């Protein structure tokens, strides 16, 4: 199966290829066969596939990407709608605020530990660096949630939304 995966990646079919490396590869093979008629379980090398088979797989991968974008848009829309409904009902959900506070406080706490406290090298410092990386991502998400993303990102979301309709 590895030669097939390598050949698919070489042809730009990355998502399907990565899925074939996972534990659920049988489901992926069945899904591909159902959608395209191509039985990847019988293919020993990507050279066995016809150019139209490669095209079908690329089309399947592209439609998968579009579906993922649709899901991401719906996810954001439902999260925003939840906030609107809570505001209309006059309720406040403190969970997000508390988690945001903990993330930001933790971020600056880790920075404090790294730069102002003497931490010997080794695993303790490595763990703090990993925590700093994870907390940096979380703080970025908190900022984007509470203050919105950039204008360019909003325009991209609008364009993607228009494309998937």
N, C-alpha and C positions, 0 to 999 in steps of 0.2 A: 504494500500500500504506500510505502514511503516514496517510491519513484513517481507514483501518480500524484501524490501531494506536492512533491517538488515541481513536477511539470505543471500542475494547476497554478501554483504560486508564480512560476515563470510566465504564465499566460495572464497574470493579473487577477486570478480568482483566489483571493486571499481568505475571505471569510469562510467559504465552504471548506477550503483546505485546512484552516485552523480547527474547524469543527470536526474534521475527520480525525484529528489527533486526540479529541476528548473521549471520555468514557461512553458517551452517547452516539458514537459514530454509526452504529447500526440504524439509529433513528434518522440520522442525516442522510445516509445512503438510501433509505426508504423514501424519505422526503424528496430527494433529488430524482429518484426513479419515478415517483408519483407526479412530480411537476414537469419533468423533461423527458421521461421515458429512457433515461440513461441509467444503466445499472453499474454503478462504480465498483461494486463488489467483484465484478467479473473482469474489470480492467486491470491489467498488470503494469502497463506503462501508458503515459499520456499520449504517446505516439499512436496508440490504437484508436484514439478518439478522432472522429472526423472534424473538419473545421466547423461544420454546422453544430456539432455537439459542443465544441468550445464556445461558440456563439450563444447557444442555449444556456450554458452554465454561466456565462457572463451576464446574460439577461436576467437569470434567476438571482444572481448576486446583486445586481442593480435594483431589482424589485425588492429584495431583502433590505437594502439600504434605505429605500424610500419608505418601506413599512416601519423601519426603526425610527426614521425621522418623524413619521406620523405619530408613533407612540410617544416620542419625546415631547412633541408639541402638545399632545393630549394630556400628558403627565403634568406639564407646566400649567396648562389651562385649568386642570382640575385642582391643582394646589392653589392657584390664584382664586378660583371660584370658592374654595373652602374658606379662604380668608374673607372674601366678600360676604358670604353667608354668615360667618361668625360676627362680622361687624354689623350687619343688618339686624341680627338678633340681639345686639348689645352685649355679646359675650366676648371674653378675652381668653385665649388659650396661652397660658404661661409657659407651656412646655418649650416652645420654640425660643422664647426669650431667655429662659434659663439655660437651655443648651447652648445658645449663642454666647451668652455671658461666660459660661464655663469654658467654651472653646477659646474665646479671646483671652480670658484670664489665664488659661493653661498655656496658650501661645507665649504670652509675655512672661509667664513663670518659667517656662523652659529657656527662653532667651536669657532671663536673669540668671538661671542656674549655669548656663553655658559661659556667660561672659563675666559675671561678677563673683561667682563662687569658684573655689579651687576644686576641680573634679579631676581625679587622676585619669590618665588615659586607660583605654581598655573598654570593656563591655558597657560600663555605666555611661561613659561618654557616647559610645555608639548608639545606645538605646535612646539617649536624649536627642541625638541628631536625627534618628528615625522619627521620634515623636515630633520634633520640630518640623520635619517635612510633612508629616501627616496633618499636623495642626495648621500649617501654612495653607494647605489645600482647603481645610475646613473653614478657616477664617476667610479665605477668598470666597467660598460659597456663601458664608454668612453675609459678607459685604454685598455680594451680588443679589442675594435675596432681599435684604433690607433696603438697599440703595439702588437696585437695578443694575443692569449691565450696560455696556457702552452702546452708543447710538448705532454703531456698525453692527453689533451683535443683534440688536433689535431689528435692523433692516434685513439682516440675514434670516432671522426667524420669520419675518413677514414674507420674504421671497420663498423660503422653503414651504411655508404654509400655502402660498399661492400655487406652488408647483405640485403639491400633493393633492390638491382639490380637483 
